[in-house]
Amino acid sequence: MNTRYTDAYLKAAHKATFHNEHEITRSSLCTCFYCGHCFDPREEPDLQWWDEQSTEGMTLVCPECGIDCVIGDASGYPVTDDAFITACSDEWFCGISRISASKTSRKNQGIIT
């Protein structure tokens, strides 16, 4: 149960996972709300972007699970805070994610275990 972050804060954070090309390219650390994969986008090979034909930019797809819920530290959100990432996962995946099932990425560099 999330008691630390407001619903409005989590909704705003979720918006930062779409058309996030500009923020991701300025980030040194990113985390996926679905699987918990934490990575440096500058060191991750073969990043995939969804081209949504938008002037706002493309959306990064998680290199581990293929879900479009990656948020970068340039967004200003606490991407290394376990409570934040878990609250986002619970909010958007209703308890049905790799994080909630404790099946996080083998390649995870650190925050959700």
N, C-alpha and C positions, 0 to 999 in steps of 0.2 A: 504494500500500500504506500502510495506517494504522499508524504506529508510535507515535503521540502519545497516542491515546485508547484506553482499554480497551474491550473488548466490553460490559462491564457499564455503563460510562459512556454509550456510544452507545445501548444498549437503554433506559436511563433517559431519555435525551434524546428518543428516539422516543416514549415514553409522554407526553412533554410536548406532543406534537402533537395529542393527542386530548382532547376535553372541555376545551379551552384558552381558552374564552371569558373567564374571569376574568383569566388571565395576559395575554392579548392586549390586553384593554381597559386594562391597566396598563402596557403596553409602549410604548416610543417607536420601536422598530425591530424588524422581523420579517424572517425569511428563510425561503425555501422550500427544503427538501432536494432537491426534484426539479429545479426549473429555475433556482434561484439568485436568484430575484427578491427583492430587498431593499427594504423599504418601511416607511414610518411608517403604522401602521394608522389613526391619527387624520386623516391627509391622503388616504388612499386612498378614492376614491369607490366606492360600491356593493359593500361587503364582503358576501360570501355565507357564511352559516353553515349547517352541517348540524345540524338539530334531531334529535338522537338520543334524544329522550324520556328524557333522563337528568337526574337531580338534580345531576350533576357539571358541567353546562353544555354548551353547544354547541361544535362543532368548526369552526374557521375553514378555509375552502377558499382556496387561493392565487388571488388575483385575476388572475394572469397565466396559469397553466396549468390551474387547476381541480383540483389534487391536494390531498389533505388531509394535508400534511406541512409545515405552517408552524409555526415556533417563534419566540416572542417573547423579547426581552431580559429581561423580568420573570421569566422562568423561571430565570434565573441561568446559563444556558448561553451560551457565547461565539458569539453569532449573527453576528458580523462577522468571525470567524476563518475564512479560506478553508480551512485544513486541517480544521477541525471540520466545516464544512458538506460538504466533499468526502467526509470519512470517513463522515458520516451517509448521504450519497447512495449511496456504495459499499456500505455495510452493508445498506441497505433496498431498494435497487434493483439490486443485484448488477452494477453497472457499466452499467446500461441506464437512463440518464436524460439530460436535457438537459445536466446538468453534466458527466457523463462523456463525452458526445458533443461537448462544447464548443459547444453550441447554447443558450446562455443567453439570457435575456430581453432584448429590445431596451429595455425600460423599466427594466431593472435599475439601481439607483442606486449600485451599486458594488462589491460584494465579489468575486463570481465573474465572471471575464471570459473 
